[in-house]
Amino acid sequence: MIEDRDRLASSEAREAALACVEAGIEAGHPRTVVRDAVALEGDTLRIADATYDLTEYDEVVVLGGGNAAAHVAVALETVLGDRIDRGVVVTDDPVETERVTVREGDHPVPSERGVDGTKAVLEAADAADERTLVLAAITGGGSAVMPAPAGDVSLADLQSTTDALLESGADIGEINAVRKHLSALKGGRLARRAAPATVVSLILSDVVGNDLSVIASGPVAPDASTFDEALAVLERYEIDPPDAVTAHLERGVAGEISETPGPADSAFETVSNHVVADGMTVLEAASDAAAERGYDPLVLSSRVRGEARDAATTQVAIAEEIRATGTPVEPPAVVLSGGETTVTVRGDGTGGPNQEFATNAALELEAGGEGGDGNIAVAAVDTDGIDGATDAAGALVDGETVEDPETARAALEENNVYPYLEARDGLVLTGPTGTNLNDLRVLVVRS
């Protein structure tokens, strides 16, 4: 899974960190998740704690999108075989399928091919009726790979607005409040297009707290956000969007465009949503991997958010306390966290939140005099294998990574940590992982 793993695993602490990363990502892969959540016995389909009698439906259709959507489709085909009649999913990680059409999109910035693929999803939803069972594969990354510009908003408008939001430091809920109100699919609109079909979603969540309306911008979930709130996000972060974006949102505020469907909308009468994997799925597997290697695992939270470098300062302090005093756990220990940190971009470099977390963690270790003997290692990755807009999943560092603190600080200041880490053999490269369940951070503390 990890390129040049042997080279990266140059100490026992670094090897343990990589093992935890691999275990976490593997546990969140759709082949593992769907196997546990979905079963077919005769004509009865079980999804999580719900069952469906397939004799009540004329067809079974798979629709959706996100980083892991094609892998979900493959896993569903393994369970259902020729009981699946058709389907379309959009993803940036395509794999071969037998009955579901896979269309390619791009992440984190939407693309023309993503627009085309999303049109195919909407057309397939339009063809559903009350005798259709729609299995919706909704995974992290769906907001980007399934663009469906609404009204007079163009793809270029979406791209520039998305870029500005991603660089602003806004959290995913704020970003998606805007994207939902610029889309013909997001914010429950896919459910409205599929009605009156029975829609059952299998969700792999990359959102802190598993807010269904935020994961992939909630294509089949009720939405409580408003056009007014979308405008407020742009104003809060001083984003000046294209005129078409402003005009569309202002028309919505004025009531000239219908709001995204809320919980009382009739479209949701036949919709059920099931979160089959999330950040805790990853953390539990990483925790088990640590315990198997003789470490005492400590899961801090699956909901860490805020600036990446600030989170690094806090978590390194916890690792230092463990090594110095055995509080809150005795070493050898592994400190784990998930969630989604952000970066407020002020420079013009290359990197991502996990790379900034790792770089600042290495700085903190150097400043504190800890870990120079290789007994503290820090790995931080995005489980989809794409940190920011780079080809790296994240980074692996220790107390020996930083030789010149000023160079590291300058890289952070310019948001240009990718080349800094690359020069120090610190990047973790996985390629697309087949899943997206948010970030995973691992701090290994040896005795």
C-alpha positions as CSV (number, residue, x, y, z in Angstrom):
1,M,0.0,0.0,0.0
2,I,2.8,2.5,0.9
3,E,5.5,3.2,-1.6
4,D,9.1,2.7,-0.4
5,R,7.7,1.3,2.8
6,D,11.0,-0.4,3.8
7,R,12.9,2.9,3.4
8,L,10.3,4.8,5.5
9,A,10.3,2.2,8.2
10,S,13.8,3.1,9.4
11,S,13.1,2.7,13.1
12,E,10.8,0.6,15.2
13,A,8.6,3.6,15.9
14,R,8.3,4.5,12.3
15,E,7.5,0.9,11.3
16,A,4.7,0.8,14.0
17,A,3.3,4.1,12.7
18,L,3.1,2.8,9.1
19,A,1.5,-0.5,10.3
20,C,-1.2,1.5,12.0
21,V,-1.8,3.6,8.9
22,E,-2.1,0.5,6.7
23,A,-4.5,-1.2,9.2
24,G,-6.7,1.8,9.4
25,I,-7.0,2.3,5.6
26,E,-7.6,-1.4,5.0
27,A,-10.4,-1.5,7.6
28,G,-12.2,1.3,5.8
29,H,-12.0,-0.2,2.3
30,P,-15.5,-1.0,0.8
31,R,-14.6,-4.6,0.2
32,T,-14.3,-4.9,4.0
33,V,-17.1,-2.6,4.9
34,V,-19.7,-3.9,2.5
35,R,-18.9,-7.5,3.4
36,D,-19.8,-6.7,7.0
37,A,-22.8,-4.5,6.3
38,V,-24.6,-6.1,3.3
39,A,-25.9,-9.7,2.9
40,L,-28.3,-11.4,0.5
41,E,-30.3,-14.5,1.7
42,G,-32.7,-15.6,-1.0
43,D,-34.8,-12.6,-1.9
44,T,-34.0,-10.7,1.3
45,L,-31.4,-8.0,1.2
46,R,-29.9,-6.9,4.5
47,I,-28.2,-3.5,4.7
48,A,-27.0,-2.7,8.3
49,D,-30.1,-3.3,10.5
50,A,-32.7,-3.0,7.7
51,T,-34.0,-5.6,5.3
52,Y,-35.6,-5.4,1.8
53,D,-37.7,-7.9,-0.1
54,L,-36.3,-7.8,-3.6
55,T,-39.5,-9.4,-5.0
56,E,-41.2,-6.0,-4.4
57,Y,-39.0,-4.3,-7.0
58,D,-38.8,-4.5,-10.7
59,E,-35.1,-3.4,-10.8
60,V,-32.2,-2.7,-8.5
61,V,-30.1,0.3,-9.5
62,V,-26.7,1.5,-8.1
63,L,-26.2,5.3,-8.2
64,G,-23.7,7.6,-6.5
65,G,-20.3,9.0,-6.3
66,G,-17.1,9.8,-4.4
67,N,-13.6,8.6,-4.0
68,A,-14.7,5.1,-3.0
69,A,-17.9,4.8,-5.1
70,A,-16.6,2.4,-7.7
71,H,-15.2,0.1,-5.0
72,V,-18.6,0.2,-3.3
73,A,-20.2,-0.8,-6.6
74,V,-17.8,-3.7,-7.0
75,A,-18.5,-4.9,-3.5
76,L,-22.3,-4.7,-4.1
77,E,-21.9,-6.6,-7.3
78,T,-20.0,-9.3,-5.3
79,V,-23.0,-9.6,-3.0
80,L,-25.9,-9.1,-5.4
81,G,-24.5,-10.3,-8.8
82,D,-27.1,-10.2,-11.6
83,R,-29.7,-8.9,-9.2
84,I,-28.3,-5.5,-10.0
85,D,-29.9,-4.3,-13.3
86,R,-28.0,-1.1,-14.0
87,G,-26.2,1.8,-12.3
88,V,-23.9,4.8,-12.6
89,V,-21.2,6.0,-10.2
90,V,-18.8,8.9,-10.6
91,T,-15.3,8.6,-9.0
92,D,-11.7,9.7,-9.3
93,D,-10.6,6.1,-8.5
94,P,-12.1,3.9,-11.3
95,V,-12.1,0.1,-11.1
96,E,-13.6,-2.5,-13.4
97,T,-17.2,-3.4,-12.8
98,E,-19.7,-5.8,-14.4
99,R,-23.1,-4.1,-14.2
100,V,-22.5,-0.6,-12.9
101,T,-21.1,2.1,-15.3
102,V,-18.2,3.9,-13.8
103,R,-17.7,7.5,-14.9
104,E,-14.6,9.5,-14.0
105,G,-14.6,12.8,-12.2
106,D,-11.9,14.8,-10.4
107,H,-11.0,15.7,-6.8
108,P,-10.7,18.1,-5.0
109,V,-11.6,20.6,-7.8
110,P,-14.6,19.6,-10.1
111,S,-14.0,19.0,-13.8
112,E,-15.9,18.7,-17.1
113,R,-15.8,14.9,-17.1
114,G,-17.3,15.0,-13.6
115,V,-20.1,17.2,-14.9
116,D,-20.8,14.7,-17.7
117,G,-20.8,11.7,-15.3
118,T,-23.1,13.5,-12.9
119,K,-25.6,14.1,-15.7
120,A,-25.6,10.4,-16.3
121,V,-26.4,9.8,-12.6
122,L,-29.3,12.3,-12.7
123,E,-30.7,10.7,-15.9
124,A,-30.6,7.3,-14.3
125,A,-32.4,8.7,-11.2
126,D,-35.0,10.2,-13.4
127,A,-35.7,6.8,-14.9
128,A,-36.5,5.3,-11.5
129,D,-40.1,4.7,-10.3
130,E,-41.9,3.3,-7.3
131,R,-40.8,-0.3,-8.3
132,T,-37.1,0.7,-8.3
133,L,-34.7,0.0,-5.4
134,V,-31.9,2.5,-5.6
135,L,-28.7,1.6,-3.7
136,A,-26.9,4.9,-3.3
137,A,-23.1,4.7,-2.9
138,I,-22.2,7.9,-1.2
139,T,-18.6,8.4,-0.1
140,G,-16.2,11.2,0.8
141,G,-15.1,13.2,-2.2
142,G,-18.6,13.2,-3.7
143,S,-18.9,16.9,-3.5
144,A,-16.1,17.4,-6.0
145,V,-16.4,14.4,-8.3
146,M,-20.2,14.9,-8.8
147,P,-20.5,18.6,-9.9
148,A,-23.9,19.6,-11.4
149,P,-23.8,23.3,-11.9
150,A,-27.3,24.8,-11.3
151,G,-29.0,27.5,-13.3
152,D,-26.5,29.9,-15.0
153,V,-23.6,28.8,-12.8
154,S,-20.8,27.4,-15.0
155,L,-18.2,24.8,-14.3
156,A,-15.5,27.5,-14.3
157,D,-17.6,29.4,-11.7
158,L,-17.7,26.2,-9.5
159,Q,-14.0,25.6,-9.9
160,S,-13.0,29.1,-8.8
161,T,-15.4,29.2,-5.9
162,T,-14.2,25.7,-4.8
163,D,-10.6,26.8,-5.0
164,A,-11.3,29.9,-2.9
165,L,-13.3,27.9,-0.3
166,L,-10.6,25.2,0.1
167,E,-7.9,27.9,0.7
168,S,-10.0,30.0,3.0
169,G,-9.8,27.8,6.2
170,A,-13.6,27.2,6.1
171,D,-14.6,23.8,7.5
172,I,-16.3,21.2,5.4
173,G,-19.8,22.1,6.6
174,E,-19.4,25.7,5.5
175,I,-17.8,24.7,2.2
176,N,-20.7,22.3,1.4
177,A,-23.4,24.8,2.4
178,V,-22.2,26.8,-0.6
179,R,-21.7,23.8,-2.9
180,K,-25.2,22.4,-2.2
181,H,-26.8,25.7,-3.2
182,L,-24.9,25.8,-6.5
183,S,-25.9,22.2,-7.5
184,A,-28.7,20.3,-9.2
185,L,-27.8,17.1,-7.3
186,K,-26.5,18.0,-3.8
187,G,-28.5,18.9,-0.7
188,G,-31.1,16.1,-1.2
189,R,-31.8,16.9,-4.8
190,L,-30.7,13.5,-6.1
191,A,-33.3,12.0,-3.8
192,R,-35.9,14.3,-5.2
193,R,-35.0,13.2,-8.7
194,A,-35.2,9.5,-7.8
195,A,-38.6,9.8,-6.1
196,P,-40.8,7.8,-5.7
197,A,-38.2,5.0,-5.8
198,T,-37.0,3.4,-2.6
199,V,-33.5,4.8,-2.0
200,V,-31.1,3.1,0.4
201,S,-27.8,4.8,0.9
202,L,-24.5,3.1,1.9
203,I,-22.4,6.0,3.3
204,L,-18.7,6.0,3.9
205,S,-18.3,9.2,5.9
206,D,-15.4,11.6,5.8
207,V,-17.2,14.2,7.9
208,V,-16.7,14.9,11.6
209,G,-19.9,13.9,13.4
210,N,-21.3,12.0,10.3
211,D,-23.7,14.8,9.4
212,L,-25.6,13.2,6.5
213,S,-26.3,16.5,4.9
214,V,-22.6,17.3,4.7
215,I,-21.1,14.0,3.5
216,A,-20.6,14.4,-0.3
217,S,-22.9,17.4,0.2
218,G,-25.8,15.1,1.1
219,P,-27.3,14.1,-2.3
220,V,-29.9,11.9,-0.7
221,A,-30.2,13.5,2.7
222,P,-32.5,16.3,3.9
223,D,-30.8,19.7,4.1
224,A,-31.3,22.4,6.7
225,S,-28.9,24.9,5.2
226,T,-30.1,27.9,3.2
227,F,-29.1,30.2,0.4
228,D,-28.7,32.9,3.0
229,E,-26.2,30.8,4.9
230,A,-24.3,30.0,1.8
231,L,-23.9,33.7,1.1
232,A,-22.9,34.3,4.7
233,V,-20.0,31.7,4.3
234,L,-18.6,33.6,1.3
235,E,-18.8,36.9,3.2
236,R,-17.3,35.4,6.4
237,Y,-14.2,34.3,4.6
238,E,-14.1,37.4,2.3
239,I,-14.5,35.4,-0.8
240,D,-15.4,37.3,-3.9
241,P,-17.0,34.7,-6.2
242,P,-17.9,35.0,-9.9
243,D,-21.0,37.2,-10.6
244,A,-23.0,34.1,-11.6
245,V,-22.5,32.5,-8.2
246,T,-23.5,35.6,-6.3
247,A,-26.5,36.1,-8.6
248,H,-27.7,32.5,-8.2
249,L,-27.4,32.6,-4.4
250,E,-29.2,36.0,-4.2
251,R,-32.0,34.7,-6.3
252,G,-32.4,31.8,-3.9
253,V,-32.5,34.2,-0.9
254,A,-35.2,36.2,-2.7
255,G,-37.2,33.0,-3.2
256,E,-36.9,32.9,-6.9
257,I,-35.2,29.4,-6.7
258,S,-36.5,26.7,-4.5
259,E,-34.5,25.8,-1.4
260,T,-32.8,22.4,-1.0
261,P,-35.4,19.9,0.3
262,G,-35.7,19.6,4.1
263,P,-36.7,16.8,6.4
264,A,-40.4,17.3,5.7
265,D,-40.1,16.9,1.9
266,S,-42.0,14.0,0.5
267,A,-38.9,12.9,-1.4
268,F,-37.5,11.4,1.8
269,E,-40.5,9.2,2.7
270,T,-38.9,6.3,0.9
271,V,-35.2,7.1,1.7
272,S,-33.1,5.5,4.4
273,N,-29.4,6.3,5.1
274,H,-26.9,4.0,6.6
275,V,-23.4,5.1,7.6
276,V,-21.4,1.9,7.2
277,A,-17.9,3.3,7.9
278,D,-16.5,6.5,9.3
279,G,-13.4,7.8,11.1
280,M,-13.9,5.6,14.1
281,T,-13.7,2.5,11.8
282,V,-10.2,3.6,10.9
283,L,-9.2,4.4,14.5
284,E,-10.4,1.1,15.9
285,A,-8.4,-0.8,13.4
286,A,-5.2,1.3,13.9
287,S,-5.7,0.8,17.7
288,D,-5.9,-2.9,17.3
289,A,-2.7,-2.9,15.1
290,A,-0.9,-0.9,17.8
291,A,-2.0,-3.3,20.6
292,E,-0.9,-6.3,18.5
293,R,2.6,-4.8,18.5
294,G,2.8,-4.3,22.3
295,Y,1.8,-0.6,22.4
296,D,-0.9,0.8,24.7
297,P,-3.2,2.7,22.3
298,L,-4.9,5.9,23.2
299,V,-7.7,7.2,20.9
300,L,-8.0,11.0,21.5
301,S,-10.9,11.7,19.2
302,S,-12.3,11.0,15.7
303,R,-13.4,14.7,15.6
304,V,-10.2,16.8,15.6
305,R,-10.6,19.9,13.5
306,G,-9.1,23.4,13.2
307,E,-5.8,24.4,11.9
308,A,-3.5,21.5,11.2
309,R,-0.4,22.9,12.7
310,D,-2.2,23.8,16.0
311,A,-3.5,20.3,16.3
312,A,0.1,19.1,15.8
313,T,1.4,21.2,18.7
314,T,-1.2,19.8,21.1
315,Q,-0.7,16.2,20.1
316,V,3.1,16.3,20.3
317,A,2.7,17.8,23.8
318,I,0.7,14.7,24.7
319,A,3.3,12.4,23.3
320,E,6.0,14.2,25.2
321,E,4.0,13.9,28.4
322,I,3.6,10.2,27.9
323,R,7.4,9.8,27.5
324,A,8.3,12.0,30.4
325,T,5.7,11.1,33.0
326,G,3.7,8.2,31.8
327,T,0.6,10.3,31.7
328,P,-2.1,9.7,30.5
329,V,-0.7,6.2,29.5
330,E,2.6,4.5,30.0
331,P,4.9,4.1,27.1
332,P,5.3,2.3,24.8
333,A,2.1,3.9,23.5
334,V,0.4,5.0,20.4
335,V,-1.7,8.2,20.3
336,L,-4.4,8.2,17.6
337,S,-6.8,10.8,16.2
338,G,-9.0,11.3,13.3
339,G,-11.2,14.2,12.0
340,E,-10.4,16.8,9.4
341,T,-8.0,19.7,10.0
342,T,-7.8,22.7,7.7
343,V,-5.1,25.0,6.4
344,T,-5.6,28.7,5.9
345,V,-3.6,29.3,2.7
346,R,-1.5,32.4,2.7
347,G,1.5,31.3,0.6
348,D,1.7,29.9,-2.9
349,G,3.3,26.5,-2.3
350,T,2.3,22.8,-2.3
351,G,1.1,20.7,0.5
352,G,-1.9,19.7,2.5
353,P,-3.3,19.6,6.1
354,N,-1.6,16.3,7.0
355,Q,1.7,17.4,5.6
356,E,1.5,20.6,7.6
357,F,0.5,18.6,10.7
358,A,3.6,16.4,10.2
359,T,6.0,19.3,9.5
360,N,4.9,21.2,12.6
361,A,5.0,18.0,14.7
362,A,8.6,17.6,13.6
363,L,9.4,21.2,14.5
364,E,7.8,20.6,18.0
365,L,9.9,17.5,18.5
366,E,13.1,19.3,17.6
367,A,12.3,22.2,19.8
368,G,11.4,20.0,22.8
369,G,14.5,17.9,22.4
370,E,12.3,14.8,22.2
371,G,12.5,12.0,19.7
372,G,16.0,12.6,18.4
373,D,16.7,9.1,19.4
374,G,14.0,7.8,17.1
375,N,11.6,6.9,19.9
376,I,8.8,9.2,18.8
377,A,7.4,9.0,15.3
378,V,4.5,10.9,13.8
379,A,2.4,9.8,10.8
380,A,-0.5,11.9,9.4
381,V,-2.4,10.9,6.3
382,D,-5.7,11.4,4.5
383,T,-7.2,8.0,4.1
384,D,-8.1,8.6,0.5
385,G,-4.4,8.9,-0.4
386,I,-4.8,12.6,-1.5
387,D,-3.6,15.2,1.0
388,G,-4.7,18.6,-0.2
389,A,-4.2,18.7,-4.0
390,T,-1.0,16.6,-4.0
391,D,-0.1,13.0,-4.9
392,A,0.9,12.3,-1.3
393,A,-1.4,10.8,1.3
394,G,0.5,12.7,4.0
395,A,3.8,12.4,5.8
396,L,5.9,10.4,8.4
397,V,8.4,12.3,10.6
398,D,10.4,12.0,13.8
399,G,12.7,14.1,15.9
400,E,15.5,13.8,13.4
401,T,13.4,15.2,10.4
402,V,14.1,18.9,11.1
403,E,17.8,19.9,11.0
404,D,17.3,23.6,10.2
405,P,14.1,24.9,12.1
406,E,14.1,28.1,10.1
407,T,13.8,26.2,6.8
408,A,10.9,24.2,8.2
409,R,9.1,27.4,9.5
410,A,9.6,29.0,6.1
411,A,8.0,26.1,4.4
412,L,5.0,26.3,6.7
413,E,4.8,30.1,6.2
414,E,4.6,29.7,2.5
415,N,2.3,26.6,2.6
416,N,5.1,24.8,0.8
417,V,5.8,21.8,2.9
418,Y,5.5,19.1,0.2
419,P,9.0,19.8,-1.3
420,Y,10.4,20.2,2.2
421,L,9.2,16.8,3.2
422,E,10.1,15.3,-0.1
423,A,13.7,16.4,0.4
424,R,13.8,14.7,3.8
425,D,12.2,11.4,2.6
426,G,9.1,12.2,4.7
427,L,6.2,11.9,2.2
428,V,3.9,8.9,2.5
429,L,2.6,7.9,-1.0
430,T,-0.1,5.4,-1.4
431,G,-1.9,6.3,-4.6
432,P,-5.7,6.1,-4.5
433,T,-6.7,3.8,-1.6
434,G,-10.2,3.0,-2.5
435,T,-11.7,4.7,0.5
436,N,-12.1,8.1,2.1
437,L,-12.8,8.2,5.9
438,N,-11.0,11.4,6.8
439,D,-7.6,11.9,8.3
440,L,-5.6,9.4,10.5
441,R,-2.8,10.7,12.7
442,V,-0.5,8.3,14.6
443,L,2.0,9.3,17.2
444,V,4.2,6.4,18.4
445,V,6.0,6.8,21.7
446,R,8.5,4.2,22.7
447,S,10.0,3.8,26.2
